Amino acid sequence: MWGLFVCMAAAAPMAFTASSGGGVGFVADSSAGSVTGRLDVFAASLDLSTGTGTLVADPASLTTGFGPRDQRMLVGSLDVVTFPELRFEVQRIQRAVGAGDTGPITLVGVLTLHGVQRAISVPATLSRDGAKLRLVGELPLILADFAIADPSVVMARVAPTVTVTFDLVGTDSE
């Protein structure tokens, strides 16, 4: 099963899925308007007690709802045949002193995208509603930092920064 699992000290693992209208996605601004997309295939683990984890996504599962644009992005910009995996290795979690398992956090680690590794910090918010835990955040990425070809076409110039978004809800996996 693809999803996100969170292990907390003295708690059962949490299985994460896309929240209503959420998931793992992106927003790219262009001269023709804003383009939103999502990655449908991803898996991750995050252990709040150790502050470590991994997110792995299949860039070939990217979709924007417009086939020709998707094909151009998958083949021309992302080259998903050569680079079939997006990986974020969480090395630590920063949070406010005395904070529990909810509130603002920063996931610190290494992102590997399009064959390029970069140290990044991802601001996020953890919130709890009963047995459910929600993880929400966004991160602007400069395409050139990851050697990703400009996805612009003659009629639609794409901004050099794309915002990666995530909105995931976890429930007890048992």
C-alpha positions in Angstrom: 0.0 0.0 0.0 1.3 3.5 -0.9 0.9 5.9 1.9 2.7 7.6 4.8 3.4 6.0 8.1 4.2 7.9 11.3 5.6 6.1 14.4 5.4 7.9 17.6 6.9 6.9 20.9 4.4 4.6 22.7 1.9 4.9 19.9 0.7 2.7 17.0 2.0 3.6 13.5 -0.2 6.0 11.6 -1.1 5.2 7.9 -1.4 8.4 5.9 -3.5 9.1 2.8 -4.4 12.2 0.9 -6.8 14.4 2.8 -10.0 15.5 1.0 -8.7 17.5 -1.9 -5.1 17.1 -0.8 -2.2 14.6 -1.3 1.2 15.3 -2.7 1.1 17.9 -5.5 2.5 21.1 -7.0 1.6 24.5 -8.3 3.4 26.1 -11.1 2.7 29.7 -12.3 2.9 30.4 -16.0 2.0 33.1 -18.4 -1.1 31.1 -19.3 -2.3 30.8 -15.7 -1.6 28.6 -12.7 -1.0 24.8 -13.3 -1.8 22.4 -10.5 -0.7 18.8 -10.5 -0.3 15.8 -8.2 1.8 12.7 -7.7 -0.5 9.7 -7.4 2.2 7.1 -6.3 4.2 7.8 -3.1 5.2 6.1 0.0 6.9 7.4 3.2 7.8 6.7 6.7 8.3 9.2 9.5 9.2 8.4 13.1 8.4 11.4 15.3 10.4 9.9 18.2 13.7 9.6 16.3 13.0 12.5 13.8 13.9 10.4 10.8 12.0 9.1 7.8 11.8 8.7 4.0 9.4 9.9 1.3 9.6 8.2 -2.1 7.5 9.3 -5.0 7.2 8.1 -8.5 7.5 11.1 -10.8 5.9 9.1 -13.7 2.6 9.3 -11.7 2.5 13.1 -12.1 -0.7 14.4 -13.7 -2.1 17.8 -14.3 -5.2 16.7 -16.1 -4.0 17.7 -19.6 -2.2 14.7 -21.3 0.0 16.6 -23.8 1.3 18.9 -21.0 1.9 15.9 -18.7 3.8 14.0 -21.5 6.0 17.0 -22.1 6.8 17.3 -18.4 7.4 13.6 -17.9 9.6 13.1 -20.9 11.1 16.6 -21.7 11.6 18.1 -18.2 11.6 15.4 -15.6 13.0 12.5 -17.8 11.3 9.9 -15.7 12.9 7.0 -17.5 16.4 8.1 -16.4 15.2 9.5 -13.0 12.4 7.2 -11.9 12.4 8.3 -8.3 12.0 11.4 -6.1 13.4 10.8 -2.6 13.4 12.9 0.6 15.4 11.5 3.4 14.4 13.2 6.7 17.4 13.4 9.0 15.8 15.3 11.8 12.7 17.2 12.9 12.9 20.6 14.4 10.0 21.8 16.6 9.4 24.3 19.3 10.8 23.4 22.7 8.3 21.6 24.8 6.0 21.0 21.8 4.1 17.7 21.7 3.3 15.8 18.5 1.3 18.7 17.1 2.1 22.2 15.9 4.6 23.7 13.5 7.6 21.5 12.6 10.4 21.6 10.1 11.5 18.4 8.3 15.3 18.7 7.7 17.0 16.3 5.2 18.2 15.6 1.7 16.0 15.8 -1.4 17.1 13.8 -4.5 15.2 15.0 -7.6 16.2 14.5 -11.2 19.5 13.0 -10.0 20.5 16.0 -7.9 20.8 15.9 -4.1 20.2 19.1 -2.1 19.9 19.7 1.7 16.4 21.2 2.3 14.2 22.2 5.2 10.5 21.7 4.8 8.1 23.7 7.0 5.0 21.7 8.0 2.2 21.7 10.5 1.1 18.6 12.4 -2.4 18.7 13.9 -4.5 16.1 15.7 -8.2 15.5 15.7 -8.9 12.5 17.9 -7.1 9.5 16.5 -6.2 11.4 13.2 -3.0 13.2 12.6 -2.7 15.6 9.7 0.6 16.8 8.1 0.3 19.9 5.8 3.0 22.0 4.2 4.5 23.4 1.1 8.0 24.1 -0.3 9.1 26.3 -3.2 11.7 24.6 -5.4 13.7 26.3 -8.1 13.7 23.9 -11.1 17.3 24.9 -12.2 18.6 23.8 -8.8 17.7 20.3 -9.7 18.8 20.5 -13.4 15.2 20.2 -14.5 14.7 21.6 -18.0 12.4 24.6 -18.4 8.9 23.1 -19.2 7.8 26.4 -21.0 6.4 26.3 -24.4 6.1 29.2 -26.8 2.6 30.3 -25.6 3.1 29.5 -21.9 6.2 30.6 -20.1 6.6 28.7 -16.7 8.0 30.5 -13.7 11.4 29.1 -12.5 10.0 28.2 -9.1 7.4 25.5 -8.5 5.7 25.0 -5.1 5.4 21.4 -3.9 2.4 20.9 -1.6 1.3 18.1 0.7 -1.8 17.5 2.8 -2.0 14.1 4.4 -4.1 12.6 7.1 -3.0 9.7 9.2 -5.1 7.2 11.1 -4.1 4.2 13.3 -2.9 1.4 11.0 -4.3 -1.3 13.2 
